Amino acid sequence: MTTLTIEQQCTIQEVCFLENSISVLLDDGRTITVPLAWYPRLYHATQAERNHYELIGDGEGIHWPDLDEDISAEGIIAGRRSKESQNSLKKWLEKRQP
């Protein structure tokens, strides 16, 4: 069995969204793309909400103020999905209904 270890701290330089994925450009030159389905709040967000983000901690993470969502560079590199419960997501989605 192998274990993933992060040997150096990478920071996020840019964020972009494709139809069903989010891509981040890291300061070491890598681009990592993961499915939006890994982050349900981003998946259910409008394009305008997705594009309204802030790089936090000098690029250590991304914060979406309209969605109350945060993703760390380390989490993306490690392949960690959102751990939000279905109950929490359901309540959040209900609040978004007009």
Long-range contacts (C-beta under 8 A, 24 or more apart in sequence): 4-78, 4-79, 6-74, 6-77, 6-78, 9-60, 9-73, 9-74, 10-73, 10-77, 11-58, 11-59, 11-60, 11-73, 12-55, 12-59, 12-60, 12-61, 12-62, 12-73, 12-76, 13-59, 15-53, 15-55, 15-62, 17-47, 17-50, 17-51, 22-50, 24-62, 24-73, 24-76, 26-73, 26-77, 27-59, 32-76, 32-77, 34-76, 34-79, 38-81, 38-82, 39-69, 39-71, 39-81, 39-82, 40-82, 40-84, 40-89, 41-67, 41-68, 41-69, 41-82, 41-84, 41-89, 41-92, 42-67, 42-69, 44-93, 44-96, 68-92
